């Protein structure tokens, strides 16, 4: 390929489309499976928590190992497609098994349910990692470096739509299903059909993408696990990017789940106001996503990312508006939500870009045969999932603070923005001093 060739919008759409189905199933599992097993199926919260925690360790291992293996794979279908062919059906099936245990178990005991969630949530998380990491690695082989911000924007567009649908489904469909199941002990057929349909969508979208896009021209790399791991650990900029992503997630991992509580508990949104908030957040993220992409073209990646961090640093402390005695107007609340959307739309644009770019940078620095973008996409997930767990623990601790005097919500709901802003200040200083996001080889390879 030559970057002077115009990559069509069709290719960006095809490549980004699997993120729609991936976003649906992952968000339903992440937001809903714990709630489902505790409330509907009667599993103790501590056992449900252990079961899903094991799943998060599984996805970290799956993303790292399958990314590394895909780098060394050589088939007539290329390096990444075989993993998409194998793991898409396994991801869809394990999603169905994890969400619908009562289709397969008759009056299960707590022990049986505990074993079931450990097995099937772990299989889902593992296969999801094995599917999405090779797929994500493909961006460095399907698009030139100057095209990746746009490819990332399209991925995020599909991902946010899918995630939005997953969250809405969890919030609106799970409660009546649980009430029905508690009353009858029977799984509603419509709920079953939708879950199966979502699982099938994973296969449809990933297979469509795999068949529609060409086999990459880069052949499988020569891989040696110990040597590759040694090179990764010695790649100072890449390791700094891994730490950047992990540190930032101490804020990112708190923003989305806490924002929902902030909207309902502090802003007191109900009914139509909730729909306004949801639309403002989702549409705002998508619009800002493409706006930040244009800024990258003008100012470069590092400068744009620093501006995005400053946006978060300035906007997030305004959670303190919850302390206003007279309440918060709808206009002020929407401005705050738009500010959060501007920050998230920018931040989510970057992980896809810097993982592909650092893989190509390693190819240049180490003069290697074959790009190891699977390794560079999978390795950061180990650190990221550890910090994800820490972020969730801190979120629980902050929200567990006493109520604000005279208010019916915790101090945590007005202080979380300050915490996140502080984390982003550290992230900003770390990025400014230690991170390279614009490389000398980019102009030459973009010709």
N, C-alpha and C positions, 0 to 999 in steps of 0.2 A: 504494500500500500504506500501511497505517497500523500502527505498531508495537504498537498495542493488539490487532491481530489476532494470534492465536497461530500462529506458524510451526510447521508440523507436523514431527515427527521424519522423516517420509517425505521432505520437501524437503531436509533436511540430509543424509540418506542418499543421495538422488539426486545432489545437488551434489558430495558428497565422493567418490562411488564411482569416478570416473575416475582418482583418485590411486592406486587399487589397481593397475591395468594400467600406469600411468605409472611407479610405483615398481618394478614387476617389470623392465621393459625397461631403465630407466636404470641400475639397480643391476647387472644382468647385464653391460651394456656397461662401466660404470665399474669394476667389480671383476674382470671376466673377459676383456674383449676383448684386452687387452695380453698376458695370460697365454696366451690361446688362440693368438694369432698367433705368439708366440715359441716356445711349446712344441709345439704341434700343427702349425702351418703353416710353421715354420722361418724366420720373418722375423727379421732381426737386431734385438736389443733397441733399439738407437739409432734404427732406422727405425720401429719400432713406437711408440716414444716420440714421435718427431716427428709421426707420423700422428695419434695421439690428442691431442697438444697443439694441432694445428690444429683438431681437432674442438671443443676447449674454447673457442677463439677464435670459432668458428662459432656456438656456442650463445649466447655473449654478444651477438653481433651480431643473431642471430635474435630473442632475447628483447627487445632494445631496439627494433628496427625494427618488428617485428610488433605489439608493444604499442602503439607510437605510431600505426601505421596503423589498428589496430582502434578507436582512439579516434575517428578521423575517418570511419569507415565508416558508411554509412547504407543499409540494405537492409530488405526486408520481414521478414528474419530477425533484424534487429537488428544490433548492432555486433560481438558476439563469436562468434556461431554460425557465420558463414561461414568463419572461420579454423579452427574445430573441424572443420567439414565437409571442408575442403581438406587440413589438415595431419595429421589422424588417419590416413588411409590411407598418406600419405607417410611418416609416422613408423613405422608397422607394416612397410611394405615395406622401408624403408632398414635397419631393425633386422634383418630376415631376410637382406638382401644383405650387411650388414656381418659377421654371424656365420657365414654359410655361403658363403664365396667359392668353395669347391670344387664347389658345385652348378652354377656358371656358368663356371668356368675349368678347363681341362684342363692339368694339370701346369704351373702358372704359375711363372714366374721370380720372383726376389726383387723385381725392378723392377716386375713386374705386380702382385704382392701389395702392394707399397708404394703404388702408385698406387690400387689398389683400396681399401685401408684409408683413405687420405686422402680419397677421394671419398665413400665410403659412410658412414664415421664422421662426416664433416663434414655430409653430408646428413641423417643421423640427428639429430645435435646441433642443426643449424639448424631442422629441422622440429619437433623436440621443443620448442625454444624458441618457435617460431611457434605451436605448439599450446597449450602450457601457460600462456604469458603472457596471451593474451586470455582463456583460461579462468579463470586466477587473478584477472584484473581484474574478472571478473563478480561476485566476492563483494561488491563495494561497491554493486552494482546489484540483486543478488538479496536482500540482507540489510541491515537497518538496523544502525547502528553498535553498538547494544547486543546484537545477535544474532551479530556477527562472531566473537567468541571461541568461541562454540559451533560455528559453521560451520567455524572453523579447527580445532577439536578433532576434528570428524568427518573433515575432510580428512586430518589427521595420522593418525587411526586407520586409514583405508584405506591411506595412504601407508606406514605402518610395517608393516602386514600384507603389502603388496605387496613392499616392500623386503626384508622378512624372507624371503619366498619366493624372491626373486631371489638373495639371498646364499646361502641354503641350496642352491638349485639349482646355483649356481656352485661351492660347496664340495664338494657330494656328487656331482654329475653330470658336471662338466667333467673331473675326473681319469680316471675310467674311459673316457669318450669319447675323450680324448686318447690314452690307451694303446691303445685299439682302432684309432684312426685311424693312429697311428704303425706299428702292426703290419700293417695291411691297406691303408692308403691310401684307404679307403672311409669315407664319412660314414655313421654308424649311422642307419638310417631312423627309429628312435624319437626320437633326438636331433633330427633334422630336423623331425619332426612337432611336437615340443614347442616348438621355436623358432618355427615357423610359427604354432602355436596362440597363443603369447604375443604375436606381432605382430598377430594377428587380434583379440585381446582389447582392444588399444588402440582399434581402430575400434568395437568393440561398446560399450564403456563410454562413450566420448566421444560417440558418436552417440546412445546412449540418453539421456545427460544433456542433450544439445542438444535433442532432440525432446521430452523430458519436462518441461523447465522453460520458463516463459513468456519471451517476448521482453521485454527490459528496457524500461522506460518512458522512460529517458533517451536522447535522440537523439544522433547523432554530433556531436562537438564541432567547432568551427571551429579548424583546425590550421594552424600556420605553423611549419615546422621550426626556423628560427633563433630566432623569437620564443619558441616553446615551450621550446627548450633554454636560452635566456636566463632565462626565468622559473624553470625548474627549478634552475639554478645560483644564482639569487637567493633561492630558498626555503631560508632558513637552517636551519630545523628539519628539512626533508626531507634536505638535504645532510648534516646531522649524523647523521640516522638511517642514511644510506648509509655514512658512515664508521663508525658504531657497528657495523653489520652486518659490514663488512669487517674491522675490528679483531678483533671477537669470533671471526671465522672462523679467525684464526690459532690459536685453541684448538679451536673446533668441528671444523675440518678435520683435526685431528690425533687427536681422541678416538676416533672409530669405528674407523679402521684400526689404531690402536695398541692399542686395547682388546682386539682379537682376539689379537694377539701377547702382550699382557700375560697374558691368561687361559691361553694355552697354554705360554708360555715361563717365566713367573714363578710363576703359580698352579699350574702343572702339571696343569691339568684334562685328563682323557682320558675317552673313552667316555661313560658316563652323565653324568659331571660336565659335559661339554660341553653336553649337552642341557639340564641344569639351569641352566647359565649363560645359554644362549641364551633359554630361556623366562623366566628371571628378568629379563633385560635388556628383552626385547620387551614382556612383560606389565607390567613395572614402568613403562616409558615410557608405555604406554597409560593405566594407572591414574592415574599422576601428572599426565598430560595433562589429564584431567577434574578432578582435584583442584585444579590451578592455575587452571583456568577458574573454579571456584567462588570462589577467593580473589580473582580479578579483580573479580567481582561485589561483593565486600565491601570491598576495599581500593583498587580502581582498578588501571589497567594499569601505570603507572610504579612504584608501590610494590611491586606483585607482581613485576615484572621485576627490581627491585633485590634482592628476597628470593631470587629464582631464581639471580641471579649470586652472591650470598653462599653459597648452597648449593654451587655449583660451586667457589668459592674455598676452602671448608672441606673438601670431600670429596676433590678431586683430588690434593692432596699426599699422600694416604694410599697412593699408589703406592709410597711408601717402605717399606711393609710387606714388599716384596720383599727387604729387607735383613735381615729377622728370621732369625737363624741356624738356628733349629729348624724353620723352615717355617711355612706359613700354614694354619690350620684352614679347613675348608669353611664354617663359620659366619661367620668373619671375612671370607672372600672374598665370600660372598653379600651381606653387609652393604655391602661396598664397591661391588659391582655395583649394588645397589639405590640407593646414593647417586648413582652416575653416571646411573642411569635417572631419578632424581628431577630432576636438573639438565637432562638432555636433553629429558625430557618437557615441562619448562617452557619451555626456550629455543625449541624447535621450534614452540611454540604461537604465538609472537609475530610472525615475519616476515609471515605472511599478514594479520595484524591491522594492523600499523603501515603497511604499504604501501597498504592500502585506506583507512585513516584519513587518511594524509597526502595522498592524492589528493583526498579530500573536503574536507580542510582548505584545500587550494589553491583548490578551487572557491569556498569561502567567502571566503578572503583576496583573491582576484583577481576575484571576482564574475564568474565565467566562465559561459558557456552550454555546458553539456555537461561531464560529469566526465571527466577525462583519466587514469583509473586504469590504462589500458594503459601510458601513458608512465611513470607512477609505479611500476608493477610491473616494467617492463623496464629502465629506466635503472640501477637499483642493481646489475644483474647484470654490468655492465661492470667495475665496481670489485670486485665479489664474486669474479668468476672470476680476476682478477689475484691477489687475496689467496689464493684457493684454490690456485693454482700455488705461491705462496710458502709456504703451509702444508705442501704436500706436499714441497717442497724441505727445509724445516726438519725435517720428520719424518724424512726420510732421513738428514739430518746427525746428528740426535740419536740415532737408532737405530744409527748407524755408530760410536758411541763404543766404546772398549775394554770388555771384559767386566768385571763386578764380580769382585774377587778371591775365589776359591773358589766362584764361581757360573758357570753355563754360559750366562748371558745378559748382554746389553750394559747398561752404566750407563744408556743411554737408556731402557730399559724401567722404570726406577724414578725417573728424573728428569723424564719427560715430564709427569707430573702437576704438578710444580712450575712448569714452563714455562706450562702451561695456566692454572694458578691465577694466575700473574703477569699473563698476558694479561687474565684476567677482572677482576683488580683495576683495571687500566687502563680496561677497559670499564665497570666500576662507576662509577669517578670521572667518566669522560666522560659517562655517562648521567645521573648525578646533577646535573651542572653544566650540561649543554648540551641535553638532550633533553626534549621535551614529548610525552607519550603520551596525556594526558587533555586534551581540548579544551573550551573554553567553550561551543561550539555543540552539544555532544553531547546535553545534556538537552533542548534545544529540538527537535532533529531526532529524538529518540527518542520524542517524544510522539505 
